Amino acid sequence: MDIFDHILSSREVMEKKKYLKENIKYLRNKNKLSYDKFATYVKISRFAIVNIEKGLTEDPSIVTIIAIAKAFDITVGDLLYKDLKGGE
């Protein structure tokens, strides 16, 4: 197996991140947080959260993704690749 067998195309990466916007919305609603409260809790801008949830930001920064995962004590992998609301 070649090391390059593990490199994903940008399309494959986006497909694998398909749960990101749904999970962010789910976490915000589950914790009864407005956009403003969520932004304060996670320490990122309200604008960034709205854009991610609405799919306007296709590729949020890793810093943003890590901040959200840490704030809710979940892994980055779960935030990106797992259907969190389906796990209830």
PDB file with SEQRES, HELIX, SHEET and CRYST1 records, atoms N, CA, C and O in Angstrom:
SEQRES   1 A   88  MET ASP ILE PHE ASP HIS ILE LEU SER SER ARG GLU VAL          
SEQRES   2 A   88  MET GLU LYS LYS LYS TYR LEU LYS GLU ASN ILE LYS TYR          
SEQRES   3 A   88  LEU ARG ASN LYS ASN LYS LEU SER TYR ASP LYS PHE ALA          
SEQRES   4 A   88  THR TYR VAL LYS ILE SER ARG PHE ALA ILE VAL ASN ILE          
SEQRES   5 A   88  GLU LYS GLY LEU THR GLU ASP PRO SER ILE VAL THR ILE          
SEQRES   6 A   88  ILE ALA ILE ALA LYS ALA PHE ASP ILE THR VAL GLY ASP          
SEQRES   7 A   88  LEU LEU TYR LYS ASP LEU LYS GLY GLY GLU                      
HELIX    1 AA1 ILE A    3  HIS A    6  5                                   4    
HELIX    2 AA2 SER A   10  LYS A   16  1                                   7    
HELIX    3 AA3 LEU A   20  LYS A   30  1                                  11    
HELIX    4 AA4 TYR A   35  VAL A   42  1                                   8    
HELIX    5 AA5 ARG A   46  GLU A   53  1                                   8    
HELIX    6 AA6 ILE A   62  ALA A   71  1                                  10    
HELIX    7 AA7 VAL A   76  TYR A   81  1                                   6    
HELIX    8 AA8 LYS A   85  GLY A   87  5                                   3    
CRYST1    1.000    1.000    1.000  90.00  90.00  90.00 P 1           1          
ATOM      1  N   MET A   1       0.844  -1.177   0.000  1.00  0.00           N  
ATOM      2  CA  MET A   1       0.000   0.000   0.000  1.00  0.00           C  
ATOM      3  C   MET A   1       0.889   1.240   0.000  1.00  0.00           C  
ATOM      4  O   MET A   1       1.854   1.326   0.760  1.00  0.00           O  
ATOM      5  N   ASP A   2       0.567   2.158  -0.825  1.00  0.00           N  
ATOM      6  CA  ASP A   2       1.314   3.400  -0.996  1.00  0.00           C  
ATOM      7  C   ASP A   2       0.734   4.481  -0.080  1.00  0.00           C  
ATOM      8  O   ASP A   2      -0.473   4.509   0.159  1.00  0.00           O  
ATOM      9  N   ILE A   3       1.584   5.360   0.426  1.00  0.00           N  
ATOM     10  CA  ILE A   3       1.115   6.452   1.287  1.00  0.00           C  
ATOM     11  C   ILE A   3       0.074   7.306   0.582  1.00  0.00           C  
ATOM     12  O   ILE A   3      -0.815   7.852   1.234  1.00  0.00           O  
ATOM     13  N   PHE A   4       0.166   7.433  -0.729  1.00  0.00           N  
ATOM     14  CA  PHE A   4      -0.770   8.253  -1.479  1.00  0.00           C  
ATOM     15  C   PHE A   4      -2.156   7.619  -1.589  1.00  0.00           C  
ATOM     16  O   PHE A   4      -3.103   8.284  -2.008  1.00  0.00           O  
ATOM     17  N   ASP A   5      -2.288   6.345  -1.219  1.00  0.00           N  
ATOM     18  CA  ASP A   5      -3.598   5.709  -1.213  1.00  0.00           C  
ATOM     19  C   ASP A   5      -4.513   6.338  -0.167  1.00  0.00           C  
ATOM     20  O   ASP A   5      -5.733   6.193  -0.249  1.00  0.00           O  
ATOM     21  N   HIS A   6      -3.945   7.028   0.807  1.00  0.00           N  
ATOM     22  CA  HIS A   6      -4.727   7.616   1.892  1.00  0.00           C  
ATOM     23  C   HIS A   6      -5.074   9.078   1.655  1.00  0.00           C  
ATOM     24  O   HIS A   6      -5.799   9.677   2.450  1.00  0.00           O  
ATOM     25  N   ILE A   7      -4.577   9.645   0.596  1.00  0.00           N  
ATOM     26  CA  ILE A   7      -4.860  11.042   0.295  1.00  0.00           C  
ATOM     27  C   ILE A   7      -6.213  11.125  -0.400  1.00  0.00           C  
ATOM     28  O   ILE A   7      -6.465  10.437  -1.389  1.00  0.00           O  
ATOM     29  N   LEU A   8      -7.067  11.972   0.131  1.00  0.00           N  
ATOM     30  CA  LEU A   8      -8.404  12.132  -0.419  1.00  0.00           C  
ATOM     31  C   LEU A   8      -8.466  13.372  -1.298  1.00  0.00           C  
ATOM     32  O   LEU A   8      -7.763  14.354  -1.062  1.00  0.00           O  
ATOM     33  N   SER A   9      -9.305  13.312  -2.300  1.00  0.00           N  
ATOM     34  CA  SER A   9      -9.532  14.505  -3.115  1.00  0.00           C  
ATOM     35  C   SER A   9     -10.355  15.495  -2.301  1.00  0.00           C  
ATOM     36  O   SER A   9     -10.975  15.116  -1.307  1.00  0.00           O  
ATOM     37  N   SER A  10     -10.367  16.742  -2.707  1.00  0.00           N  
ATOM     38  CA  SER A  10     -11.146  17.740  -1.973  1.00  0.00           C  
ATOM     39  C   SER A  10     -12.629  17.379  -1.989  1.00  0.00           C  
ATOM     40  O   SER A  10     -13.339  17.664  -1.025  1.00  0.00           O  
ATOM     41  N   ARG A  11     -13.100  16.765  -3.053  1.00  0.00           N  
ATOM     42  CA  ARG A  11     -14.504  16.331  -3.124  1.00  0.00           C  
ATOM     43  C   ARG A  11     -14.781  15.249  -2.081  1.00  0.00           C  
ATOM     44  O   ARG A  11     -15.816  15.274  -1.414  1.00  0.00           O  
ATOM     45  N   GLU A  12     -13.860  14.305  -1.944  1.00  0.00           N  
ATOM     46  CA  GLU A  12     -14.028  13.243  -0.954  1.00  0.00           C  
ATOM     47  C   GLU A  12     -14.000  13.805   0.463  1.00  0.00           C  
ATOM     48  O   GLU A  12     -14.746  13.349   1.329  1.00  0.00           O  
ATOM     49  N   VAL A  13     -13.150  14.782   0.697  1.00  0.00           N  
ATOM     50  CA  VAL A  13     -13.083  15.406   2.021  1.00  0.00           C  
ATOM     51  C   VAL A  13     -14.405  16.093   2.328  1.00  0.00           C  
ATOM     52  O   VAL A  13     -14.933  15.943   3.429  1.00  0.00           O  
ATOM     53  N   MET A  14     -14.945  16.840   1.381  1.00  0.00           N  
ATOM     54  CA  MET A  14     -16.218  17.528   1.596  1.00  0.00           C  
ATOM     55  C   MET A  14     -17.339  16.528   1.836  1.00  0.00           C  
ATOM     56  O   MET A  14     -18.204  16.764   2.680  1.00  0.00           O  
ATOM     57  N   GLU A  15     -17.339  15.423   1.112  1.00  0.00           N  
ATOM     58  CA  GLU A  15     -18.357  14.398   1.312  1.00  0.00           C  
ATOM     59  C   GLU A  15     -18.260  13.831   2.721  1.00  0.00           C  
ATOM     60  O   GLU A  15     -19.278  13.587   3.369  1.00  0.00           O  
ATOM     61  N   LYS A  16     -17.050  13.624   3.188  1.00  0.00           N  
ATOM     62  CA  LYS A  16     -16.861  13.066   4.517  1.00  0.00           C  
ATOM     63  C   LYS A  16     -17.229  14.059   5.619  1.00  0.00           C  
ATOM     64  O   LYS A  16     -17.501  13.658   6.751  1.00  0.00           O  
ATOM     65  N   LYS A  17     -17.240  15.362   5.291  1.00  0.00           N  
ATOM     66  CA  LYS A  17     -17.621  16.372   6.271  1.00  0.00           C  
ATOM     67  C   LYS A  17     -19.110  16.706   6.175  1.00  0.00           C  
ATOM     68  O   LYS A  17     -19.541  17.761   6.641  1.00  0.00           O  
ATOM     69  N   LYS A  18     -19.882  15.829   5.583  1.00  0.00           N  
ATOM     70  CA  LYS A  18     -21.278  16.144   5.317  1.00  0.00           C  
ATOM     71  C   LYS A  18     -22.104  16.389   6.569  1.00  0.00           C  
ATOM     72  O   LYS A  18     -23.146  17.042   6.499  1.00  0.00           O  
ATOM     73  N   TYR A  19     -21.666  15.883   7.701  1.00  0.00           N  
ATOM     74  CA  TYR A  19     -22.444  16.055   8.923  1.00  0.00           C  
ATOM     75  C   TYR A  19     -22.128  17.344   9.666  1.00  0.00           C  
ATOM     76  O   TYR A  19     -22.834  17.683  10.616  1.00  0.00           O  
ATOM     77  N   LEU A  20     -21.110  18.061   9.275  1.00  0.00           N  
ATOM     78  CA  LEU A  20     -20.665  19.226  10.035  1.00  0.00           C  
ATOM     79  C   LEU A  20     -21.782  20.226  10.287  1.00  0.00           C  
ATOM     80  O   LEU A  20     -22.051  20.564  11.440  1.00  0.00           O  
ATOM     81  N   LYS A  21     -22.434  20.705   9.245  1.00  0.00           N  
ATOM     82  CA  LYS A  21     -23.450  21.739   9.458  1.00  0.00           C  
ATOM     83  C   LYS A  21     -24.651  21.205  10.231  1.00  0.00           C  
ATOM     84  O   LYS A  21     -25.219  21.919  11.057  1.00  0.00           O  
ATOM     85  N   GLU A  22     -25.042  19.963   9.972  1.00  0.00           N  
ATOM     86  CA  GLU A  22     -26.160  19.389  10.713  1.00  0.00           C  
ATOM     87  C   GLU A  22     -25.803  19.200  12.186  1.00  0.00           C  
ATOM     88  O   GLU A  22     -26.632  19.438  13.064  1.00  0.00           O  
ATOM     89  N   ASN A  23     -24.575  18.774  12.454  1.00  0.00           N  
ATOM     90  CA  ASN A  23     -24.152  18.558  13.836  1.00  0.00           C  
ATOM     91  C   ASN A  23     -24.043  19.864  14.611  1.00  0.00           C  
ATOM     92  O   ASN A  23     -24.385  19.915  15.792  1.00  0.00           O  
ATOM     93  N   ILE A  24     -23.574  20.908  13.961  1.00  0.00           N  
ATOM     94  CA  ILE A  24     -23.488  22.201  14.640  1.00  0.00           C  
ATOM     95  C   ILE A  24     -24.888  22.693  14.993  1.00  0.00           C  
ATOM     96  O   ILE A  24     -25.125  23.158  16.108  1.00  0.00           O  
ATOM     97  N   LYS A  25     -25.795  22.592  14.062  1.00  0.00           N  
ATOM     98  CA  LYS A  25     -27.176  23.008  14.336  1.00  0.00           C  
ATOM     99  C   LYS A  25     -27.777  22.148  15.445  1.00  0.00           C  
ATOM    100  O   LYS A  25     -28.448  22.662  16.340  1.00  0.00           O  
ATOM    101  N   TYR A  26     -27.538  20.851  15.384  1.00  0.00           N  
ATOM    102  CA  TYR A  26     -28.047  19.945  16.409  1.00  0.00           C  
ATOM    103  C   TYR A  26     -27.501  20.309  17.794  1.00  0.00           C  
ATOM    104  O   TYR A  26     -28.267  20.402  18.752  1.00  0.00           O  
ATOM    105  N   LEU A  27     -26.192  20.515  17.906  1.00  0.00           N  
ATOM    106  CA  LEU A  27     -25.586  20.853  19.196  1.00  0.00           C  
ATOM    107  C   LEU A  27     -26.122  22.179  19.727  1.00  0.00           C  
ATOM    108  O   LEU A  27     -26.385  22.316  20.922  1.00  0.00           O  
ATOM    109  N   ARG A  28     -26.280  23.135  18.848  1.00  0.00           N  
ATOM    110  CA  ARG A  28     -26.805  24.443  19.258  1.00  0.00           C  
ATOM    111  C   ARG A  28     -28.229  24.315  19.775  1.00  0.00           C  
ATOM    112  O   ARG A  28     -28.562  24.859  20.827  1.00  0.00           O  
ATOM    113  N   ASN A  29     -29.073  23.596  19.038  1.00  0.00           N  
ATOM    114  CA  ASN A  29     -30.470  23.427  19.453  1.00  0.00           C  
ATOM    115  C   ASN A  29     -30.604  22.538  20.684  1.00  0.00           C  
ATOM    116  O   ASN A  29     -31.406  22.826  21.573  1.00  0.00           O  
ATOM    117  N   LYS A  30     -29.832  21.468  20.742  1.00  0.00           N  
ATOM    118  CA  LYS A  30     -29.886  20.554  21.890  1.00  0.00           C  
ATOM    119  C   LYS A  30     -29.560  21.285  23.192  1.00  0.00           C  
ATOM    120  O   LYS A  30     -30.145  21.006  24.239  1.00  0.00           O  
ATOM    121  N   ASN A  31     -28.632  22.209  23.109  1.00  0.00           N  
ATOM    122  CA  ASN A  31     -28.214  22.968  24.282  1.00  0.00           C  
ATOM    123  C   ASN A  31     -28.977  24.282  24.431  1.00  0.00           C  
ATOM    124  O   ASN A  31     -28.634  25.125  25.260  1.00  0.00           O  
ATOM    125  N   LYS A  32     -30.021  24.442  23.611  1.00  0.00           N  
ATOM    126  CA  LYS A  32     -30.894  25.611  23.658  1.00  0.00           C  
ATOM    127  C   LYS A  32     -30.109  26.919  23.607  1.00  0.00           C  
ATOM    128  O   LYS A  32     -30.313  27.825  24.415  1.00  0.00           O  
ATOM    129  N   LEU A  33     -29.203  26.987  22.626  1.00  0.00           N  
ATOM    130  CA  LEU A  33     -28.357  28.159  22.468  1.00  0.00           C  
ATOM    131  C   LEU A  33     -28.753  28.937  21.216  1.00  0.00           C  
ATOM    132  O   LEU A  33     -28.891  28.360  20.137  1.00  0.00           O  
ATOM    133  N   SER A  34     -28.933  30.229  21.363  1.00  0.00           N  
ATOM    134  CA  SER A  34     -29.129  31.095  20.199  1.00  0.00           C  
ATOM    135  C   SER A  34     -27.801  31.157  19.446  1.00  0.00           C  
ATOM    136  O   SER A  34     -26.775  30.693  19.944  1.00  0.00           O  
ATOM    137  N   TYR A  35     -27.827  31.725  18.262  1.00  0.00           N  
ATOM    138  CA  TYR A  35     -26.572  31.906  17.529  1.00  0.00           C  
ATOM    139  C   TYR A  35     -25.578  32.708  18.365  1.00  0.00           C  
ATOM    140  O   TYR A  35     -24.396  32.371  18.429  1.00  0.00           O  
ATOM    141  N   ASP A  36     -26.068  33.776  19.006  1.00  0.00           N  
ATOM    142  CA  ASP A  36     -25.178  34.633  19.792  1.00  0.00           C  
ATOM    143  C   ASP A  36     -24.585  33.893  20.986  1.00  0.00           C  
ATOM    144  O   ASP A  36     -23.386  33.993  21.248  1.00  0.00           O  
ATOM    145  N   LYS A  37     -25.419  33.153  21.708  1.00  0.00           N  
ATOM    146  CA  LYS A  37     -24.918  32.406  22.872  1.00  0.00           C  
ATOM    147  C   LYS A  37     -23.960  31.301  22.444  1.00  0.00           C  
ATOM    148  O   LYS A  37     -22.950  31.054  23.102  1.00  0.00           O  
ATOM    149  N   PHE A  38     -24.282  30.644  21.343  1.00  0.00           N  
ATOM    150  CA  PHE A  38     -23.408  29.593  20.822  1.00  0.00           C  
ATOM    151  C   PHE A  38     -22.050  30.179  20.446  1.00  0.00           C  
ATOM    152  O   PHE A  38     -21.005  29.611  20.764  1.00  0.00           O  
ATOM    153  N   ALA A  39     -22.081  31.315  19.769  1.00  0.00           N  
ATOM    154  CA  ALA A  39     -20.838  31.976  19.356  1.00  0.00           C  
ATOM    155  C   ALA A  39     -19.991  32.355  20.566  1.00  0.00           C  
ATOM    156  O   ALA A  39     -18.773  32.174  20.558  1.00  0.00           O  
ATOM    157  N   THR A  40     -20.630  32.875  21.596  1.00  0.00           N  
ATOM    158  CA  THR A  40     -19.914  33.237  22.823  1.00  0.00           C  
ATOM    159  C   THR A  40     -19.351  31.993  23.493  1.00  0.00           C  
ATOM    160  O   THR A  40     -18.207  31.992  23.949  1.00  0.00           O  
ATOM    161  N   TYR A  41     -20.151  30.936  23.553  1.00  0.00           N  
ATOM    162  CA  TYR A  41     -19.739  29.685  24.196  1.00  0.00           C  
ATOM    163  C   TYR A  41     -18.535  29.068  23.492  1.00  0.00           C  
ATOM    164  O   TYR A  41     -17.598  28.597  24.136  1.00  0.00           O  
ATOM    165  N   VAL A  42     -18.574  29.077  22.177  1.00  0.00           N  
ATOM    166  CA  VAL A  42     -17.522  28.449  21.381  1.00  0.00           C  
ATOM    167  C   VAL A  42     -16.350  29.409  21.118  1.00  0.00           C  
ATOM    168  O   VAL A  42     -15.255  28.985  20.751  1.00  0.00           O  
ATOM    169  N   LYS A  43     -16.604  30.690  21.311  1.00  0.00           N  
ATOM    170  CA  LYS A  43     -15.587  31.731  21.105  1.00  0.00           C  
ATOM    171  C   LYS A  43     -15.215  31.898  19.627  1.00  0.00           C  
ATOM    172  O   LYS A  43     -14.049  32.069  19.273  1.00  0.00           O  
ATOM    173  N   ILE A  44     -16.248  31.842  18.780  1.00  0.00           N  
ATOM    174  CA  ILE A  44     -16.079  32.186  17.369  1.00  0.00           C  
ATOM    175  C   ILE A  44     -17.220  33.130  16.999  1.00  0.00           C  
ATOM    176  O   ILE A  44     -18.156  33.302  17.779  1.00  0.00           O  
ATOM    177  N   SER A  45     -17.155  33.725  15.853  1.00  0.00           N  
ATOM    178  CA  SER A  45     -18.166  34.726  15.507  1.00  0.00           C  
ATOM    179  C   SER A  45     -19.517  34.094  15.170  1.00  0.00           C  
ATOM    180  O   SER A  45     -19.604  32.972  14.670  1.00  0.00           O  
ATOM    181  N   ARG A  46     -20.554  34.856  15.465  1.00  0.00           N  
ATOM    182  CA  ARG A  46     -21.914  34.450  15.125  1.00  0.00           C  
ATOM    183  C   ARG A  46     -22.007  34.253  13.606  1.00  0.00           C  
ATOM    184  O   ARG A  46     -22.633  33.307  13.129  1.00  0.00           O  
ATOM    185  N   PHE A  47     -21.386  35.144  12.875  1.00  0.00           N  
ATOM    186  CA  PHE A  47     -21.365  35.096  11.417  1.00  0.00           C  
ATOM    187  C   PHE A  47     -20.812  33.757  10.922  1.00  0.00           C  
ATOM    188  O   PHE A  47     -21.358  33.160   9.994  1.00  0.00           O  
ATOM    189  N   ALA A  48     -19.735  33.292  11.542  1.00  0.00           N  
ATOM    190  CA  ALA A  48     -19.125  32.015  11.146  1.00  0.00           C  
ATOM    191  C   ALA A  48     -20.089  30.859  11.374  1.00  0.00           C  
ATOM    192  O   ALA A  48     -20.212  29.975  10.526  1.00  0.00           O  
ATOM    193  N   ILE A  49     -20.769  30.861  12.508  1.00  0.00           N  
ATOM    194  CA  ILE A  49     -21.701  29.776  12.828  1.00  0.00           C  
ATOM    195  C   ILE A  49     -22.877  29.765  11.860  1.00  0.00           C  
ATOM    196  O   ILE A  49     -23.241  28.716  11.328  1.00  0.00           O  
ATOM    197  N   VAL A  50     -23.463  30.920  11.637  1.00  0.00           N  
ATOM    198  CA  VAL A  50     -24.592  31.017  10.704  1.00  0.00           C  
ATOM    199  C   VAL A  50     -24.183  30.511   9.325  1.00  0.00           C  
ATOM    200  O   VAL A  50     -24.909  29.737   8.702  1.00  0.00           O  
ATOM    201  N   ASN A  51     -23.028  30.946   8.855  1.00  0.00           N  
ATOM    202  CA  ASN A  51     -22.575  30.539   7.522  1.00  0.00           C  
ATOM    203  C   ASN A  51     -22.288  29.047   7.425  1.00  0.00           C  
ATOM    204  O   ASN A  51     -22.568  28.435   6.394  1.00  0.00           O  
ATOM    205  N   ILE A  52     -21.739  28.455   8.471  1.00  0.00           N  
ATOM    206  CA  ILE A  52     -21.489  27.009   8.451  1.00  0.00           C  
ATOM    207  C   ILE A  52     -22.813  26.260   8.438  1.00  0.00           C  
ATOM    208  O   ILE A  52     -23.005  25.352   7.629  1.00  0.00           O  
ATOM    209  N   GLU A  53     -23.733  26.635   9.334  1.00  0.00           N  
ATOM    210  CA  GLU A  53     -25.036  25.959   9.401  1.00  0.00           C  
ATOM    211  C   GLU A  53     -25.801  26.050   8.091  1.00  0.00           C  
ATOM    212  O   GLU A  53     -26.477  25.099   7.699  1.00  0.00           O  
ATOM    213  N   LYS A  54     -25.702  27.168   7.421  1.00  0.00           N  
ATOM    214  CA  LYS A  54     -26.443  27.371   6.170  1.00  0.00           C  
ATOM    215  C   LYS A  54     -25.693  26.845   4.954  1.00  0.00           C  
ATOM    216  O   LYS A  54     -26.196  26.923   3.834  1.00  0.00           O  
ATOM    217  N   GLY A  55     -24.503  26.315   5.166  1.00  0.00           N  
ATOM    218  CA  GLY A  55     -23.728  25.761   4.065  1.00  0.00           C  
ATOM    219  C   GLY A  55     -23.045  26.808   3.205  1.00  0.00           C  
ATOM    220  O   GLY A  55     -22.604  26.506   2.096  1.00  0.00           O  
ATOM    221  N   LEU A  56     -22.951  28.038   3.700  1.00  0.00           N  
ATOM    222  CA  LEU A  56     -22.314  29.107   2.937  1.00  0.00           C  
ATOM    223  C   LEU A  56     -20.798  29.082   3.076  1.00  0.00           C  
ATOM    224  O   LEU A  56     -20.078  29.624   2.237  1.00  0.00           O  
ATOM    225  N   THR A  57     -20.324  28.453   4.132  1.00  0.00           N  
ATOM    226  CA  THR A  57     -18.889  28.263   4.326  1.00  0.00           C  
ATOM    227  C   THR A  57     -18.602  26.802   4.042  1.00  0.00           C  
ATOM    228  O   THR A  57     -18.913  25.936   4.860  1.00  0.00           O  
ATOM    229  N   GLU A  58     -18.016  26.522   2.901  1.00  0.00           N  
ATOM    230  CA  GLU A  58     -17.773  25.139   2.514  1.00  0.00           C  
ATOM    231  C   GLU A  58     -16.620  24.509   3.273  1.00  0.00           C  
ATOM    232  O   GLU A  58     -16.601  23.298   3.492  1.00  0.00           O  
ATOM    233  N   ASP A  59     -15.669  25.321   3.669  1.00  0.00           N  
ATOM    234  CA  ASP A  59     -14.476  24.761   4.293  1.00  0.00           C  
ATOM    235  C   ASP A  59     -14.040  25.609   5.491  1.00  0.00           C  
ATOM    236  O   ASP A  59     -13.089  26.385   5.399  1.00  0.00           O  
ATOM    237  N   PRO A  60     -14.752  25.451   6.629  1.00  0.00           N  
ATOM    238  CA  PRO A  60     -14.363  26.228   7.810  1.00  0.00           C  
ATOM    239  C   PRO A  60     -12.961  25.850   8.268  1.00  0.00           C  
ATOM    240  O   PRO A  60     -12.489  24.743   8.009  1.00  0.00           O  
ATOM    241  N   SER A  61     -12.312  26.763   8.939  1.00  0.00           N  
ATOM    242  CA  SER A  61     -10.935  26.510   9.373  1.00  0.00           C  
ATOM    243  C   SER A  61     -10.890  25.389  10.404  1.00  0.00           C  
ATOM    244  O   SER A  61     -11.861  25.138  11.117  1.00  0.00           O  
ATOM    245  N   ILE A  62      -9.760  24.734  10.465  1.00  0.00           N  
ATOM    246  CA  ILE A  62      -9.572  23.671  11.447  1.00  0.00           C  
ATOM    247  C   ILE A  62      -9.644  24.242  12.857  1.00  0.00           C  
ATOM    248  O   ILE A  62     -10.068  23.549  13.782  1.00  0.00           O  
ATOM    249  N   VAL A  63      -9.239  25.486  13.033  1.00  0.00           N  
ATOM    250  CA  VAL A  63      -9.320  26.139  14.343  1.00  0.00           C  
ATOM    251  C   VAL A  63     -10.783  26.239  14.784  1.00  0.00           C  
ATOM    252  O   VAL A  63     -11.101  25.979  15.944  1.00  0.00           O  
ATOM    253  N   THR A  64     -11.665  26.613  13.868  1.00  0.00           N  
ATOM    254  CA  THR A  64     -13.093  26.700  14.162  1.00  0.00           C  
ATOM    255  C   THR A  64     -13.658  25.330  14.493  1.00  0.00           C  
ATOM    256  O   THR A  64     -14.408  25.185  15.459  1.00  0.00           O  
ATOM    257  N   ILE A  65     -13.311  24.336  13.710  1.00  0.00           N  
ATOM    258  CA  ILE A  65     -13.809  22.978  13.931  1.00  0.00           C  
ATOM    259  C   ILE A  65     -13.341  22.452  15.286  1.00  0.00           C  
ATOM    260  O   ILE A  65     -14.128  21.859  16.024  1.00  0.00           O  
ATOM    261  N   ILE A  66     -12.088  22.660  15.613  1.00  0.00           N  
ATOM    262  CA  ILE A  66     -11.552  22.207  16.901  1.00  0.00           C  
ATOM    263  C   ILE A  66     -12.239  22.940  18.048  1.00  0.00           C  
ATOM    264  O   ILE A  66     -12.570  22.321  19.060  1.00  0.00           O  
ATOM    265  N   ALA A  67     -12.459  24.241  17.910  1.00  0.00           N  
ATOM    266  CA  ALA A  67     -13.111  25.025  18.964  1.00  0.00           C  
ATOM    267  C   ALA A  67     -14.510  24.493  19.257  1.00  0.00           C  
ATOM    268  O   ALA A  67     -14.899  24.377  20.419  1.00  0.00           O  
ATOM    269  N   ILE A  68     -15.256  24.174  18.224  1.00  0.00           N  
ATOM    270  CA  ILE A  68     -16.612  23.649  18.411  1.00  0.00           C  
ATOM    271  C   ILE A  68     -16.558  22.279  19.069  1.00  0.00           C  
ATOM    272  O   ILE A  68     -17.306  22.015  20.011  1.00  0.00           O  
ATOM    273  N   ALA A  69     -15.690  21.413  18.589  1.00  0.00           N  
ATOM    274  CA  ALA A  69     -15.566  20.070  19.167  1.00  0.00           C  
ATOM    275  C   ALA A  69     -15.175  20.144  20.644  1.00  0.00           C  
ATOM    276  O   ALA A  69     -15.766  19.456  21.477  1.00  0.00           O  
ATOM    277  N   LYS A  70     -14.192  20.968  20.968  1.00  0.00           N  
ATOM    278  CA  LYS A  70     -13.744  21.097  22.358  1.00  0.00           C  
ATOM    279  C   LYS A  70     -14.843  21.655  23.252  1.00  0.00           C  
ATOM    280  O   LYS A  70     -15.011  21.201  24.384  1.00  0.00           O  
ATOM    281  N   ALA A  71     -15.584  22.624  22.761  1.00  0.00           N  
ATOM    282  CA  ALA A  71     -16.640  23.247  23.556  1.00  0.00           C  
ATOM    283  C   ALA A  71     -17.712  22.242  23.962  1.00  0.00           C  
ATOM    284  O   ALA A  71     -18.315  22.371  25.026  1.00  0.00           O  
ATOM    285  N   PHE A  72     -17.946  21.253  23.124  1.00  0.00           N  
ATOM    286  CA  PHE A  72     -18.981  20.264  23.411  1.00  0.00           C  
ATOM    287  C   PHE A  72     -18.418  18.900  23.787  1.00  0.00           C  
ATOM    288  O   PHE A  72     -19.144  17.907  23.841  1.00  0.00           O  
ATOM    289  N   ASP A  73     -17.121  18.867  24.044  1.00  0.00           N  
ATOM    290  CA  ASP A  73     -16.447  17.655  24.511  1.00  0.00           C  
ATOM    291  C   ASP A  73     -16.709  16.454  23.595  1.00  0.00           C  
ATOM    292  O   ASP A  73     -17.032  15.358  24.053  1.00  0.00           O  
ATOM    293  N   ILE A  74     -16.559  16.693  22.301  1.00  0.00           N  
ATOM    294  CA  ILE A  74     -16.661  15.615  21.325  1.00  0.00           C  
ATOM    295  C   ILE A  74     -15.404  15.646  20.466  1.00  0.00           C  
ATOM    296  O   ILE A  74     -14.668  16.633  20.467  1.00  0.00           O  
ATOM    297  N   THR A  75     -15.165  14.581  19.746  1.00  0.00           N  
ATOM    298  CA  THR A  75     -13.983  14.542  18.889  1.00  0.00           C  
ATOM    299  C   THR A  75     -14.259  15.301  17.590  1.00  0.00           C  
ATOM    300  O   THR A  75     -15.408  15.454  17.175  1.00  0.00           O  
ATOM    301  N   VAL A  76     -13.205  15.760  16.974  1.00  0.00           N  
ATOM    302  CA  VAL A  76     -13.324  16.400  15.664  1.00  0.00           C  
ATOM    303  C   VAL A  76     -13.913  15.396  14.675  1.00  0.00           C  
ATOM    304  O   VAL A  76     -14.743  15.752  13.838  1.00  0.00           O  
ATOM    305  N   GLY A  77     -13.482  14.146  14.778  1.00  0.00           N  
ATOM    306  CA  GLY A  77     -14.008  13.102  13.902  1.00  0.00           C  
ATOM    307  C   GLY A  77     -15.511  12.952  14.023  1.00  0.00           C  
ATOM    308  O   GLY A  77     -16.213  12.844  13.018  1.00  0.00           O  
ATOM    309  N   ASP A  78     -16.008  12.944  15.257  1.00  0.00           N  
ATOM    310  CA  ASP A  78     -17.456  12.835  15.452  1.00  0.00           C  
ATOM    311  C   ASP A  78     -18.185  14.056  14.897  1.00  0.00           C  
ATOM    312  O   ASP A  78     -19.240  13.923  14.277  1.00  0.00           O  
ATOM    313  N   LEU A  79     -17.630  15.228  15.116  1.00  0.00           N  
ATOM    314  CA  LEU A  79     -18.258  16.452  14.618  1.00  0.00           C  
ATOM    315  C   LEU A  79     -18.364  16.433  13.095  1.00  0.00           C  
ATOM    316  O   LEU A  79     -19.370  16.870  12.537  1.00  0.00           O  
ATOM    317  N   LEU A  80     -17.341  15.934  12.429  1.00  0.00           N  
ATOM    318  CA  LEU A  80     -17.308  15.939  10.968  1.00  0.00           C  
ATOM    319  C   LEU A  80     -18.018  14.756  10.326  1.00  0.00           C  
ATOM    320  O   LEU A  80     -18.696  14.914   9.311  1.00  0.00           O  
ATOM    321  N   TYR A  81     -17.865  13.577  10.909  1.00  0.00           N  
ATOM    322  CA  TYR A  81     -18.232  12.350  10.194  1.00  0.00           C  
ATOM    323  C   TYR A  81     -19.371  11.541  10.795  1.00  0.00           C  
ATOM    324  O   TYR A  81     -19.798  10.553  10.197  1.00  0.00           O  
ATOM    325  N   LYS A  82     -19.871  11.930  11.956  1.00  0.00           N  
ATOM    326  CA  LYS A  82     -20.895  11.138  12.633  1.00  0.00           C  
ATOM    327  C   LYS A  82     -22.205  11.916  12.693  1.00  0.00           C  
ATOM    328  O   LYS A  82     -22.204  13.127  12.916  1.00  0.00           O  
ATOM    329  N   ASP A  83     -23.309  11.225  12.494  1.00  0.00           N  
ATOM    330  CA  ASP A  83     -24.626  11.845  12.616  1.00  0.00           C  
ATOM    331  C   ASP A  83     -24.978  11.880  14.099  1.00  0.00           C  
ATOM    332  O   ASP A  83     -25.497  10.900  14.634  1.00  0.00           O  
ATOM    333  N   LEU A  84     -24.704  12.988  14.762  1.00  0.00           N  
ATOM    334  CA  LEU A  84     -24.905  13.082  16.205  1.00  0.00           C  
ATOM    335  C   LEU A  84     -26.368  12.974  16.601  1.00  0.00           C  
ATOM    336  O   LEU A  84     -26.683  12.365  17.624  1.00  0.00           O  
ATOM    337  N   LYS A  85     -27.263  13.547  15.819  1.00  0.00           N  
ATOM    338  CA  LYS A  85     -28.675  13.468  16.189  1.00  0.00           C  
ATOM    339  C   LYS A  85     -29.239  12.072  15.949  1.00  0.00           C  
ATOM    340  O   LYS A  85     -30.241  11.698  16.559  1.00  0.00           O  
ATOM    341  N   GLY A  86     -28.617  11.312  15.084  1.00  0.00           N  
ATOM    342  CA  GLY A  86     -29.053   9.942  14.840  1.00  0.00           C  
ATOM    343  C   GLY A  86     -28.664   9.001  15.959  1.00  0.00           C  
ATOM    344  O   GLY A  86     -29.170   7.882  16.043  1.00  0.00           O  
ATOM    345  N   GLY A  87     -27.758   9.455  16.825  1.00  0.00           N  
ATOM    346  CA  GLY A  87     -27.283   8.627  17.924  1.00  0.00           C  
ATOM    347  C   GLY A  87     -28.140   8.696  19.166  1.00  0.00           C  
ATOM    348  O   GLY A  87     -27.841   8.035  20.160  1.00  0.00           O  
ATOM    349  N   GLU A  88     -29.204   9.487  19.128  1.00  0.00           N  
ATOM    350  CA  GLU A  88     -30.059   9.608  20.319  1.00  0.00           C  
ATOM    351  C   GLU A  88     -30.930   8.395  20.485  1.00  0.00           C  
ATOM    352  O   GLU A  88     -31.713   8.322  21.432  1.00  0.00           O  
TER     353      GLU A  88                                                      
END                                                                             
